[in-house]
Amino acid sequence: MKARIGVVVSVICLAIALFYGCNKKDENKKTQTEILPVFTAKLPSILTGKTMAIGGKAYIDGLNKQKMDMALSVKNEDGFDINGWAYDDKTNTAPKMIFIELMSVKEGAKYYVEARRSERKDVAKFFNSSGLENAGFNVKADAKSVPAGEYRINIIQFGDRVSILTSTGSMINKVN
């Protein structure tokens, strides 16, 4: 009889432990992984067949939380987190869309990703133009599809009338 009571008590304790343990939220559980846009070798469809002018103004504030004073090394695990501003200096307006172009120095291969637009009142104030309040851009992207090598960072501005390829003068060294 004592053995039966011991088994019953053990089963009840185990059931209670499982019930409370399974219903408890795991505080250490990682948050859901963010899905990042990926660089692609294909020219974005909205730019296909469009004439692309050379010009405009652009500046990269930072890449992966570092200033772009010189060529930075980018590893796959670092990702590609870039922000800055760009505008059409002929019309003094911010583009509707911005794409980041990585152009291989050696082969000339190009990789593209669309950037999100952002407000940049500081740019509008500096250039004394309210048309530049939305000249900012930023993107966090997956750069694993970009082979190792040295790349120029260009900005493609897409607007109503024209697409503009803007050189930033910045470089990266992609390391796999």
C-alpha positions as MATLAB code, in Angstrom:
seq = 'MKARIGVVVSVICLAIALFYGCNKKDENKKTQTEILPVFTAKLPSILTGKTMAIGGKAYIDGLNKQKMDMALSVKNEDGFDINGWAYDDKTNTAPKMIFIELMSVKEGAKYYVEARRSERKDVAKFFNSSGLENAGFNVKADAKSVPAGEYRINIIQFGDRVSILTSTGSMINKVN';
ca = [
       0.000    0.000    0.000;
       2.835    2.390    0.895;
       4.458    1.665   -2.464;
       1.202    2.478   -4.287;
       0.824    5.785   -2.457;
       4.453    6.614   -3.254;
       3.889    5.891   -6.966;
       0.664    7.936   -7.034;
       2.334   10.881   -5.280;
       5.292   10.666   -7.685;
       2.977   10.603  -10.719;
       0.984   13.585   -9.406;
       4.188   15.548   -8.721;
       5.496   14.721  -12.176;
       2.192   15.772  -13.795;
       2.185   19.080  -11.894;
       5.815   19.751  -12.828;
       5.154   18.998  -16.500;
       1.980   21.089  -16.560;
       3.598   24.168  -15.020;
       6.896   23.666  -16.827;
       5.280   23.336  -20.272;
       3.043   26.371  -19.801;
       5.849   28.625  -18.596;
       7.221   31.032  -21.202;
      10.921   30.687  -21.922;
      12.431   34.053  -20.961;
      15.682   33.199  -22.707;
      13.999   32.366  -26.006;
      15.412   34.443  -28.865;
      13.103   36.806  -30.683;
      12.026   35.854  -34.175;
      14.789   36.434  -36.729;
      14.275   39.483  -38.940;
      14.079   38.678  -42.655;
      16.486   40.973  -44.471;
      16.438   42.009  -48.121;
      19.135   40.289  -50.169;
      21.517   41.791  -52.723;
      20.790   40.497  -56.219;
      22.790   40.620  -59.453;
      19.628   41.450  -61.395;
      18.882   45.100  -62.114;
      15.649   46.035  -60.286;
      12.734   45.742  -62.729;
      11.646   49.356  -62.181;
      15.026   50.445  -63.624;
      15.075   48.052  -66.584;
      15.076   49.898  -69.908;
      15.381   53.326  -68.257;
      18.030   55.843  -69.212;
      20.388   56.451  -66.335;
      22.043   59.837  -65.957;
      25.286   60.318  -64.044;
      25.183   62.917  -61.290;
      23.304   63.837  -58.168;
      24.684   64.158  -54.674;
      24.966   61.399  -52.094;
      26.736   60.736  -48.833;
      27.058   57.626  -46.717;
      26.919   58.398  -43.010;
      27.910   54.925  -41.933;
      28.135   51.234  -42.678;
      27.689   48.668  -39.907;
      27.924   51.447  -37.291;
      31.274   52.689  -38.646;
      32.052   55.946  -40.446;
      32.976   55.573  -44.123;
      36.323   57.384  -43.861;
      38.080   54.566  -45.732;
      37.295   51.209  -47.322;
      35.673   48.973  -44.718;
      35.789   45.196  -44.573;
      32.384   43.529  -44.550;
      31.992   39.896  -43.485;
      28.901   37.782  -44.149;
      28.106   37.622  -40.447;
      28.330   41.435  -40.159;
      25.480   41.978  -42.602;
      25.197   45.242  -44.508;
      23.629   48.091  -42.500;
      24.047   51.383  -44.354;
      22.547   54.857  -44.007;
      23.014   58.226  -45.669;
      21.305   60.694  -47.995;
      20.948   61.372  -51.720;
      19.253   63.932  -53.945;
      18.986   65.240  -57.503;
      21.150   68.365  -57.476;
      19.637   69.670  -60.729;
      16.067   69.794  -59.399;
      17.004   69.989  -55.687;
      14.598   67.151  -54.889;
      14.781   63.850  -53.077;
      14.164   60.735  -55.199;
      11.086   58.536  -54.787;
      13.192   55.382  -54.514;
      16.821   54.606  -53.763;
      18.845   51.510  -54.601;
      22.306   50.644  -53.326;
      24.618   49.335  -56.050;
      27.795   47.444  -55.226;
      30.055   47.415  -58.285;
      33.031   45.055  -58.347;
      36.258   46.948  -58.991;
      37.824   43.909  -60.672;
      35.033   42.371  -62.795;
      32.478   45.186  -62.953;
      29.737   42.841  -61.648;
      26.900   44.729  -59.941;
      24.641   43.833  -57.016;
      21.533   45.770  -55.965;
      19.259   46.188  -52.979;
      16.458   48.692  -52.405;
      16.868   51.096  -49.487;
      14.124   52.519  -47.294;
      13.508   56.249  -47.441;
      13.950   58.288  -44.276;
      13.460   61.831  -43.122;
      16.573   64.028  -43.041;
      15.630   67.507  -41.865;
      19.320   68.146  -41.157;
      20.102   67.750  -44.881;
      17.229   70.055  -45.860;
      18.449   72.661  -43.375;
      22.099   72.378  -44.446;
      21.246   72.824  -48.155;
      18.447   75.302  -47.332;
      15.884   73.293  -49.319;
      12.644   71.852  -47.943;
      12.563   69.515  -50.964;
      15.314   67.482  -49.319;
      13.492   66.596  -46.090;
      13.088   62.992  -47.321;
      16.554   62.653  -48.844;
      17.639   60.044  -46.295;
      17.979   56.311  -46.855;
      18.839   53.236  -44.843;
      18.856   49.503  -45.343;
      19.866   46.416  -43.432;
      20.566   43.733  -46.011;
      21.959   40.242  -46.320;
      25.171   40.448  -48.362;
      25.960   36.705  -48.503;
      25.136   36.632  -52.235;
      27.907   39.170  -52.938;
      31.209   37.377  -53.670;
      34.406   38.380  -51.894;
      36.211   41.341  -53.434;
      36.540   45.097  -53.546;
      33.391   47.092  -54.407;
      32.432   50.694  -55.093;
      29.223   51.807  -53.386;
      26.932   53.739  -55.735;
      23.450   55.093  -55.198;
      20.751   54.841  -57.854;
      18.084   57.500  -57.422;
      14.764   56.780  -59.094;
      12.348   59.650  -59.643;
       9.550   60.844  -61.899;
      11.604   61.830  -64.883;
      15.003   60.203  -64.646;
      17.140   57.646  -62.873;
      20.441   58.976  -61.587;
      23.570   56.959  -60.844;
      25.451   58.728  -58.061;
      28.965   57.770  -57.027;
      29.551   57.968  -53.282;
      33.313   57.609  -53.524;
      33.066   54.916  -50.827;
      34.460   51.397  -51.092;
      34.084   48.133  -49.232;
      36.192   45.004  -49.124;
      33.734   42.076  -48.995;
      35.163   39.137  -47.080;
      33.359   35.777  -46.950;
];
